[in-house]
Amino acid sequence: MDDTDSLTLSHFVEYLYVGSVKNSTLDLGSAMSLYAIAHRCSILDLINYSRQFLVLNMDCRDIDEILRFANLYEDRSLKIMIDYFFYQTED
């Protein structure tokens, strides 16, 4: 965890102890960093938490970046969530 910044590490420890992270301190960049450390440590609940935060807090400007991020981690669930929230058309 030497390459993890102090804010991400703080969020990580907060999640381990409390089971959540104060949303007021999270943004998309820190959520992606939190996802990365959760992925590295194989903490599925934190991966899901970070994934949900990313999708619920992104807007159209962020789609390409988050899709590249999903591809980097081969996260099919994240891609499906983005597709559902942003590309679903009404019949």
Secondary structure, 3 states (H helix, E strand, C coil): CCCCCHHHHHHHHHHHHHCCCCHHHCCHHHHHHHHHHHHHHCCHHHHHHHHHHHHHHCCHHHHHHHHHHHHHCCCHHHHHHHHHHHHCCCC
